[in-house]
Amino acid sequence: MGFKKKNCLDNTTWEFPRTGFWLVHIVGSFCIFMLGARFAARRIPIVPIMALRLLRMIRER
């Protein structure tokens, strides 16, 4: 006979293959990526950088 310890995350949306688990990891990864992108650009606001890249891409076509 085995003893099974009850986990507080069992049968919740935060359990491994469920939506909440993936949502936390995707949102967290996106936030870390965006913070890294901002600091990599030496604290220049991200919107003008994206607009400049979009304009360059359009001009090259």
N, C-alpha and C positions, 0 to 999 in steps of 0.2 A: 504494500500500500504506500502510495506516495503522498507527499504533502505539497499542495499548490498554494503559493503565496499570492494573495489578491493584489494586483497592481491597480493603482488608481487611474491609469490610462486605459485599462482594458475596456473594450466596447465603447470607446468614445471617438469623437472625430479627430482627436490628437494622436491616436494610435498609428503605427508605422504606415500602412499602405493607404490610409484614408486622406481625405481632402485637407483637413486642418494641418496635418503634418507637412504636406507638400506646400501648402500656402505659406506657412511660416518660413520654410527654407527658401522658397522663391522670392518672397518679399524681402527677407533678410539679405539674400545674395544681391538683389537689385539695389538695396540701400547701400550696402558696402561698396558695390561697383560705382554707384553715383558719387559717393563721398570720395572715393579714390580718384575718380575722373576729375572732380572739382579741384582736389589738392594737386593733382598732376599738372593741371593747367595753371598752376600758380595763383589760385584763388580768383581767376577771371570768371565772371558769370557764365554759366554753361549755355544759355540761350544764344548769345551772339556767336559763340564758337560754332554751334550747330547751324546757325543761319549762314555763316561764312562758308562752312563746308558744303552746305546745300547749294549756295550760289556758285561755288567753284565746280561742283559736279554738273550743274546745269550748263555752265559756260563751256565745259569740255565736250559736251555732246554736239 
